Amino acid sequence: MFVRPAEPADEKLLWAMLYEASYSREQGRHSPDELRDVPHLGHYVEGWGAAGDLGVVGGFDGVPLGAAWLRLFDPVDPAYGYIDADTPELAIGVAPEGRGTGLGTALMTALLDAARDTYDAVSLSVRLENPALRLYERLGFVEVEGSRKANPAGSVSVTMVLRF
Ligand SMILES: CC(C)(COP(=O)(O)OP(=O)(O)OC[C@H]1O[C@@H](n2cnc3c(N)ncnc32)[C@H](O)[C@@H]1OP(=O)(O)O)[C@@H](O)C(=O)NCCC(=O)NCCS
């Protein structure tokens, strides 16, 4: 397994991992390219490598299979797990063939280690029924009170925050 910092050249991979993270296949979207025009989704990756962006890429035998990254948003165009303009929101996706291998945990750990040098906290949005919620709790994320809301897929999402 390898984990390395994400670079601007990794934008295509991040689109692919956003496709995984947003359950786009299940929602009938056919390719990561379709995400560019989806309101509130494209801005997680568009123009990757901007000031404040931080990410990691990982996989096996030199083949990238996952990424975790974070980015600051603003109140005019907030992301799903937006808390405030100083708290970046994290996104993570691992390709189906890489799941359950420890890669997601390794990506989260590496990204959070890097983030604590720059930020006081990191937020994310997750569906209540997603098993990844347990992973986030293990890493210290806690639910933001009053943040539960219906998501476009028809279930309930919650915002979580990790304060360093
Ligand atoms: C969530 C995800 C990034 C974790 O990556 P991973 O490589 O599978 O992670 P690990 O092997 O380190 O396992 C960590 C946790 O991930 C979750 N997980 C593991 N396999 C999974 C799978 N096939 N599907 C969904 N979640 C899975 C579990 O919560 C696991 O913890 P547990 O063993 O205590 O239940 C990855 O499974 C994934 O991309 N899932 C679909 C997209 C998604 O849910 N993204 C997060 C949106 S908030």
The ligand as a Gaussian input file, in Angstrom:
#p B3LYP/6-31G(d) Opt

LIG

0 1
 C      -15.706000       4.740000       3.196000
 C      -14.458000       4.302000       2.443000
 C      -13.715000       5.529000       1.931000
 C      -13.545000       3.563000       3.414000
 O      -12.436000       3.059000       2.703000
 P      -11.954000       1.550000       2.955000
 O      -10.660000       1.342000       2.251000
 O      -13.067000       0.634000       2.643000
 O      -11.683000       1.645000       4.536000
 P      -11.055000       0.587000       5.537000
 O      -10.780000      -0.717000       4.871000
 O       -9.937000       1.284000       6.210000
 O      -12.258000       0.375000       6.554000
 C      -12.676000       1.462000       7.363000
 C      -14.161000       1.557000       7.422000
 O      -14.704000       1.802000       6.139000
 C      -16.008000       1.232000       6.066000
 N      -16.021000       0.257000       4.977000
 C      -15.207000      -0.809000       4.793000
 N      -15.548000      -1.459000       3.656000
 C      -16.568000      -0.794000       3.128000
 C      -17.369000      -0.959000       1.959000
 N      -17.163000      -1.982000       1.098000
 N      -18.341000      -0.060000       1.723000
 C      -18.570000       0.965000       2.567000
 N      -17.843000       1.174000       3.693000
 C      -16.872000       0.305000       3.965000
 C      -16.246000       0.548000       7.383000
 O      -16.879000       1.491000       8.224000
 C      -14.857000       0.302000       7.904000
 O      -14.811000       0.285000       9.291000
 P      -15.291000      -1.012000      10.086000
 O      -14.403000      -2.110000       9.612000
 O      -15.137000      -0.653000      11.489000
 O      -16.722000      -1.243000       9.732000
 C      -14.811000       3.389000       1.238000
 O      -15.401000       2.195000       1.721000
 C      -15.733000       4.034000       0.237000
 O      -15.285000       4.745000      -0.660000
 N      -17.039000       3.810000       0.363000
 C      -18.028000       4.333000      -0.544000
 C      -18.049000       5.849000      -0.585000
 C      -18.233000       6.480000       0.790000
 O      -19.028000       6.040000       1.577000
 N      -17.459000       7.558000       1.023000
 C      -17.567000       8.347000       2.233000
 C      -18.707000       9.330000       2.093000
 S      -18.866000      10.304000       3.562000

